[in-house]
Structure formats: C-alpha cells, structure tokens
C-alpha cells in the first residue's frame, strides 16, 4: 500500500457505487426480503460495512470500538469463526436498525477506514484485506440488483427498478451460430499474474482437454422458446433425474420471470429491471437453472462446457458474449483445485466451505460491476438457482 491516496480513492468509488444502486429505492424497498436466498438491500449495505469493520478495523484500528455491538451478529453472513449469526431467512424481519442508521454506520466506518489507511499506508496485510473487501462489496453490488429484481417481481404492479426512457433497446438479431474448434491437449487454468483473485481461482494448474468445440455465442430467448414449444419441459428424457423432479414439483414451464402475454410479440413478456417488457427474442436467455441449461443442451444435440474448456477458450477470436451478458453454466461441480488451501482464520471461510453440491458458472453478467470480471473467475450456485442472471453456452 505505497499510495494511500489511491487506496482511499478506490475505496470511496466502490462504496459510492453501492449507494448509487440503492438510490432509486424507497426505504420500504430496501427493507423487504422476497425469499430466503435473497437479502434486503439494507442488509447488503450493512453487511458490506460489517466486513470492513470486522476484518479490517477490528484488526488494525487503535482502541477499536464497534459502531454498535449488536451489528456483529445482525450482519454476519456465514463466518462461524466470528461468532453467532442472525438467521438468513429472517433478515427481512430486521426493521431495526433503520435504513438511516445503516447509512450512518457506513459513513462512520468509511471515515475510520480512510483514517486508518493514512496512518498505516505501508502495511501489506491491510492492503490485502482492503482489496478483498472491495471485491466482496462488488459481489454484493450484483446481488443488490438480482435480489431487488426478485423482490419487485413479486409485486402485481410489476414496478420498475429504473424507468426506461423511450423504446427498449433491442439486442439486434444475433449473429449466426458457429462452432469454434479447440484441439485440446495439456493446458493451464487458474489465475495468473499479479492482479487480484479469490482463493478459489488458485493454484494455477495443468489440466488435460480432449478436442472440443464451443458455440460462438449464447443461446437466445428465441432459440430457448423453440425448446419450450417443442415440449422440452414435458420430455423426461431430456432432463437429469433431479431436474425432472424439480420441474414437476414446482410446475416450471419457462425461465424465471417469463410470462405468457398474448399482447406481446411472440406471445411472451419478461419482468426486467425496467418492469414488464415484451420478450426480446434476440437477447440471450437468462434466469435459467443448471437443470434447464442441461436439458436445453441435450435437446440441441450438444452439452454444457466444462469450466476448464470455458477458461481455456475464453479469449479466442470468434467467441462473443463471454462477458457482460449472463453467467454461463458449466457441467463442472464446484470443487477445489489441486493444492487449494484456504486462508487461516475466519477469512478462510470465504469460498472453500461451499465446495459441495454446487456448479460453476463462468463469465459475468449485465449486473457485474465494471472491472470485476476475469477469465479465471469461478462463480457458483446450486443447480436449481435461477434468480441470478444465468444463461447457456453450448459445447460439443
């Protein structure tokens, strides 16, 4: 941390970006929780602040005193090494502290972090934790958008997070699908270089790949609609056993947020951050589960890529929509790389303990903050999750 001013500027930019995401929302919007997997915006604002208070100020600040002793439990997410946690499904019941108090909490911690950086500008351990905290906050910026979209979608009025001025911007007809061939062999995956990465991206290691092909672009809404119209959700032969049980138990017949709408072109509309909109048939299909992605791939005579295939091909000419559209399901279970070692202490709980019953997604989405994506990034969710911006790239 040789330049304290640059760290203070970077910290302020990321923290301000979080508050900007909350700006269009009412206090009521910020306090509600639509399902156990989603969190209120107020909780996101507080938890990201809790991270800096707990892992940075408590360690480095002289004479540390918490902003409020109860916040240590209220806004702990899953760090067992820190202590007790408020139950995740009950975050929406926390009407106190108020949103105004959470804003005051953020302002207090921000001022103390800036003062700390000025005093301890040369501490490498402090720099490491600040970098992790800012990347962690950017993850929650994406969650703010996905969680508030899920919340607003429960409202019969289909309110918009942001009003759209003028006609919706269409994607334009997608380029013709092409298959890019990769010869395979021994390659390397995992983070390399001096930039930031999460621990689950390490260590970089060799892996063997058979020859394979990747689709040049993502599957579109129009292509996925053809799967629906062909009876894809009624054909058990296309689905993984658990996926078929999931479809039948929940009565699922289309991607999350799709609604049949006779007034819309193509007969479907979709709830978006701009409210209910006619389904853009040319845009990449989003909000599909691993189950749906896998069933579509089987129907299309293809499969999902492994995460090693995806990363190996990530920067190849001819591949489009790799970043900034939607997270792309892979067929790879979320597991540690050979030689993976989590950090010591509570901070080591960040990724490693979730390496069970989840699948890896690659790329980034339209909700991912600028500069947060990279080819080695390993996102992960359970197979049935679809409230995130998740889509499909085919392989064979």
C-alpha positions in Angstrom: 0.0 0.0 0.0 2.5 2.6 -1.2 0.0 5.1 -2.2 -2.6 5.7 0.5 -4.4 8.3 -1.7 -5.1 5.8 -4.4 -6.5 3.3 -1.9 -8.7 5.9 -0.4 -10.0 6.9 -3.8 -10.6 3.4 -4.9 -12.4 2.6 -1.6 -14.6 5.7 -2.0 -15.5 4.8 -5.6 -16.6 1.3 -4.8 -18.6 2.3 -1.7 -20.3 5.2 -3.6 -21.3 2.8 -6.4 -23.1 0.6 -3.8 -25.1 3.6 -2.5 -25.9 4.6 -6.1 -27.6 1.3 -6.6 -29.8 1.9 -3.6 -30.7 5.4 -4.6 -33.7 4.6 -6.8 -35.3 2.6 -4.0 -37.7 3.6 -1.2 -37.0 2.8 2.4 -39.6 0.1 2.1 -38.0 -1.4 -0.9 -34.7 -1.7 1.0 -36.1 -3.5 4.0 -38.1 -6.3 2.4 -36.9 -9.9 1.7 -38.6 -11.8 -1.0 -37.2 -15.3 -0.3 -34.6 -17.0 1.9 -31.9 -16.9 -0.8 -32.2 -13.2 -1.3 -31.4 -10.4 1.2 -32.8 -7.0 1.7 -30.8 -4.1 0.2 -30.5 -2.7 3.7 -28.8 -5.9 4.8 -26.4 -5.7 1.9 -25.5 -2.1 2.8 -24.8 -3.1 6.4 -23.1 -6.5 5.7 -20.5 -5.0 3.4 -19.8 -2.4 6.0 -19.6 -5.1 8.7 -16.9 -6.8 6.6 -14.6 -3.8 6.8 -15.4 -3.2 10.5 -14.8 -6.8 11.5 -11.9 -7.8 9.3 -10.1 -4.5 8.9 -10.9 -2.0 11.7 -11.0 -4.6 14.5 -7.6 -5.9 13.5 -5.8 -2.6 12.7 -7.5 0.3 14.4 -6.0 1.5 17.7 -8.6 1.4 20.5 -11.2 -0.3 18.3 -14.8 0.1 19.4 -17.7 -1.3 17.3 -20.2 1.2 15.9 -22.9 -0.9 17.6 -22.2 -4.2 19.5 -25.4 -5.9 18.1 -24.3 -5.4 14.5 -21.6 -8.1 14.9 -24.4 -10.7 15.0 -27.1 -9.0 12.9 -24.9 -8.5 9.8 -22.6 -11.6 9.9 -23.4 -13.7 6.9 -21.8 -17.1 7.3 -18.5 -16.6 9.2 -18.7 -19.1 12.0 -15.2 -18.1 13.2 -16.6 -14.6 14.0 -19.5 -15.8 16.2 -23.2 -16.0 16.1 -25.3 -15.0 13.1 -28.9 -13.8 12.6 -30.8 -16.5 10.6 -30.6 -15.8 6.9 -34.3 -16.3 6.2 -35.2 -13.7 8.8 -33.1 -10.8 7.5 -36.3 -9.1 6.3 -37.6 -9.0 9.8 -34.9 -6.6 10.9 -36.9 -3.4 10.8 -34.3 -2.0 13.3 -31.8 -0.6 12.8 -33.4 1.8 10.4 -32.1 2.5 6.9 -30.9 5.9 8.2 -28.9 4.1 10.9 -27.3 1.8 8.4 -26.3 4.8 6.3 -24.8 6.3 9.4 -22.9 3.0 10.0 -21.5 3.1 6.5 -20.4 6.8 6.9 -18.7 6.0 10.3 -16.8 3.0 9.0 -15.8 4.8 5.8 -14.3 7.7 7.7 -12.4 5.3 10.0 -11.1 3.3 7.1 -9.8 6.4 5.4 -8.0 7.5 8.6 -6.6 4.0 9.1 -5.2 4.0 5.5 -3.5 7.3 6.1 -1.8 6.0 9.3 -0.9 2.5 8.1 -0.2 3.1 4.4 2.6 0.7 4.2 1.0 -2.4 5.7 0.8 -5.2 3.1 -1.7 -7.2 5.2 -4.0 -4.2 5.4 -3.8 -3.8 1.6 -4.7 -7.5 1.1 -7.8 -7.2 3.3 -8.9 -3.9 1.7 -8.7 -5.5 -1.8 -10.7 -8.5 -0.7 -13.3 -6.2 1.0 -13.7 -4.1 -2.2 -14.1 -7.2 -4.3 -16.6 -8.6 -1.8 -18.6 -5.4 -2.0 -18.7 -5.6 -5.8 -20.1 -9.1 -5.5 -22.9 -7.6 -3.3 -23.5 -4.9 -5.8 -24.5 -7.6 -8.2 -26.6 -9.3 -5.5 -28.4 -6.0 -4.8 -29.6 -5.9 -8.4 -30.6 -9.6 -8.6 -32.3 -9.5 -5.2 -34.2 -6.3 -5.8 -35.4 -7.6 -9.2 -36.7 -10.7 -7.4 -38.5 -8.6 -4.8 -40.1 -6.2 -7.3 -41.3 -9.2 -9.4 -43.5 -10.3 -6.5 -45.5 -7.1 -6.8 -48.6 -7.4 -9.1 -47.9 -3.8 -10.3 -44.6 -5.0 -11.8 -42.8 -1.9 -10.7 -39.6 -0.9 -12.4 -36.3 -0.5 -10.5 -35.4 2.1 -13.1 -37.8 3.7 -15.5 -36.8 3.2 -19.2 -37.0 6.3 -21.3 -38.0 5.6 -24.9 -38.4 2.2 -26.5 -36.4 -0.7 -25.0 -33.1 -1.1 -26.7 -33.2 -4.2 -28.7 -30.2 -6.6 -29.0 -30.5 -6.9 -32.7 -30.5 -10.2 -34.5 -27.9 -12.5 -33.0 -25.0 -13.5 -35.3 -25.4 -16.9 -36.9 -24.2 -19.6 -34.5 -20.8 -21.0 -35.3 -18.7 -23.7 -33.7 -15.2 -22.9 -32.8 -12.8 -25.9 -32.6 -10.2 -26.3 -30.0 -7.6 -29.0 -30.3 -7.3 -29.7 -26.6 -4.2 -31.2 -25.1 -2.5 -30.2 -21.9 -3.4 -26.6 -20.8 -3.4 -24.5 -17.7 -6.2 -22.9 -15.9 -6.4 -20.7 -12.8 -5.4 -17.2 -12.1 -2.0 -15.9 -13.2 -0.3 -12.6 -12.8 -0.2 -10.0 -10.0 -3.8 -8.8 -10.1 -6.5 -9.7 -7.5 -8.1 -13.1 -7.5 -10.2 -15.1 -5.0 -8.6 -18.1 -3.3 -10.8 -20.5 -5.3 -9.1 -19.4 -8.5 -5.7 -20.8 -7.2 -3.4 -22.5 -7.7 -3.0 -22.3 -11.4 -2.5 -25.9 -12.7 -2.3 -28.1 -15.7 -5.3 -30.0 -17.0 -5.9 -32.2 -20.0 -8.6 -31.4 -22.5 -9.9 -33.6 -25.3 -10.6 -31.8 -28.5 -13.9 -29.8 -28.2 -16.0 -27.1 -29.8 -17.7 -24.1 -28.2 -20.6 -22.2 -29.6 -19.6 -18.7 -30.8 -22.4 -17.0 -28.8 -25.0 -17.6 -26.1 -28.4 -19.3 -26.6 -31.0 -16.6 -27.4 -34.5 -16.2 -26.0 -35.9 -17.2 -29.4 -33.9 -20.4 -29.5 -35.0 -21.3 -26.0 -38.6 -20.5 -26.9 -38.3 -23.2 -29.7 -37.3 -25.7 -27.0 -40.4 -24.8 -25.0 -42.7 -25.0 -28.0 -41.2 -28.4 -28.9 -42.3 -29.7 -25.5 -38.9 -29.6 -23.8 -40.4 -29.1 -20.3 -42.6 -32.2 -20.8 -39.9 -34.6 -22.1 -38.4 -36.5 -19.2 -35.7 -37.9 -21.5 -34.0 -34.6 -21.7 -33.7 -33.9 -18.0 -31.4 -35.0 -15.2 -33.4 -37.1 -12.7 -33.2 -34.4 -10.0 -34.0 -31.7 -12.6 -37.1 -33.6 -13.8 -38.3 -33.9 -10.2 -37.6 -30.2 -9.7 -39.7 -29.3 -12.8 -42.6 -31.4 -11.8 -42.6 -30.4 -8.2 -42.5 -26.7 -8.9 -44.6 -26.7 -12.0 -41.9 -24.9 -14.0 -42.5 -24.4 -17.7 -40.4 -21.4 -18.7 -37.4 -19.4 -17.5 -37.8 -17.3 -14.4 -39.6 -14.0 -15.0 -41.2 -15.2 -18.3 -45.0 -14.8 -18.6 -47.4 -15.7 -21.3 -48.7 -12.5 -22.8 -50.9 -12.5 -25.9 -50.4 -8.8 -26.3 -46.6 -9.2 -26.7 -44.8 -10.1 -29.9 -44.1 -13.8 -29.7 -46.7 -14.3 -27.0 -44.3 -13.8 -24.1 -43.2 -11.0 -21.8 -40.5 -10.9 -19.2 -40.0 -9.0 -16.0 -36.9 -6.9 -16.1 -35.2 -4.1 -14.0 -37.3 -1.8 -16.2 -40.5 -3.5 -15.3 -42.6 -5.9 -17.5 -41.3 -5.8 -21.1 -42.1 -7.8 -24.3 -39.6 -10.7 -24.5 -36.7 -9.8 -26.7 -36.3 -12.9 -28.8 -32.8 -11.9 -29.9 -31.3 -11.4 -26.4 -29.5 -14.2 -24.6 -31.8 -16.3 -22.4 -31.3 -15.6 -18.8 -32.5 -16.8 -15.4 -32.3 -20.5 -16.2 -31.2 -23.1 -13.8 -28.4 -25.7 -14.4 -31.2 -28.2 -14.9 -32.8 -26.1 -17.6 -29.4 -25.3 -19.3 -28.5 -29.0 -19.3 -31.9 -30.1 -20.7 -31.7 -27.5 -23.5 -28.2 -28.6 -24.4 -29.4 -32.2 -24.7 -32.4 -31.1 -26.9 -30.0 -29.1 -29.1 -27.7 -32.1 -29.6 -24.9 -30.6 -27.6 -23.8 -30.3 -23.9 -22.6 -27.7 -21.4 -18.8 -26.9 -21.4 -16.6 -27.8 -18.5 -15.1 -24.9 -16.7 -11.7 -25.9 -18.0 -12.9 -25.8 -21.6 -14.6 -22.4 -21.0 -11.5 -20.8 -19.4 -9.1 -22.4 -22.0 -11.2 -20.8 -24.8 -12.1 -17.5 -23.0 -10.2 -15.1 -25.2 -10.3 -16.9 -28.5 -11.2 -14.8 -31.5 -14.7 -15.6 -32.8 -16.2 -16.1 -29.4 -18.7 -13.4 -28.4 -20.8 -12.6 -25.3 -18.3 -14.3 -23.0 -18.5 -11.4 -20.5 -21.1 -8.8 -19.5 -24.3 -10.6 -20.6 -25.0 -13.5 -18.3 -23.2 -16.0 -16.2 -22.8 -19.3 -18.1 -23.4 -22.6 -16.6 -20.8 -25.3 -16.9 -21.0 -29.0 -16.2 -18.3 -28.8 -13.5 -19.0 -29.3 -9.9 -17.6 -26.6 -7.7 -14.6 -28.3 -6.1 -11.1 -27.2 -5.0 -8.3 -27.1 -7.5 -5.3 -29.4 -6.8 -3.3 -27.9 -4.0 -6.0 -25.5 -2.9 -5.6 -24.1 0.6 -8.0 -21.7 2.2 -6.6 -18.8 4.3 -6.2 -19.2 8.0 -9.0 -17.9 10.4 -12.5 -16.8 9.6 -11.5 -15.1 6.3 -10.7 -18.6 5.1 -14.4 -19.4 5.1 -15.0 -17.1 2.2 -15.1 -19.8 -0.5 -13.7 -23.2 0.4 -16.5 -24.4 2.7 -19.1 -24.0 -0.1 -17.3 -26.6 -2.3 -20.2 -29.1 -2.2 -23.5 -29.5 -4.1 -22.9 -26.5 -6.4 -21.9 -26.0 -10.0 -19.5 -23.5 -11.5 -20.6 -20.6 -13.7 -18.2 -18.6 -15.8 -18.0 -15.1 -17.4 -20.1 -12.3 -15.9 -23.5 -10.7 -16.3 -25.0 -7.4 -17.1 -25.2 -6.8 -13.3 -21.5 -7.5 -12.7 -19.6 -4.2 -11.9 -17.1 -2.9 -14.4 -13.7 -4.4 -13.9 -14.9 -7.2 -11.7 -14.8 -10.0 -14.3 -11.9 -12.1 -15.5 -11.4 -15.4 -17.3 -10.4 -17.3 -14.1 -13.4 -16.1 -12.0 -15.4 -19.1 -10.5 -18.9 -18.2 -9.7 -21.0 -21.0 -8.1 -24.6 -21.7 -7.3 -26.9 -24.8 -6.6 -28.3 -26.5 -9.7 -31.8 -25.1 -9.1 -30.8 -21.5 -8.7 -32.1 -19.1 -11.3 -32.7 -15.7 -9.8 -29.2 -14.7 -10.9 -28.5 -13.6 -14.5 -27.6 -17.1 -15.7 -27.5 -18.3 -19.3 -26.3 -21.0 -21.7 -23.3 -21.5 -23.9 -23.2 -24.8 -25.8 -20.3 -27.2 -26.2 -19.7 -30.4 -28.1 
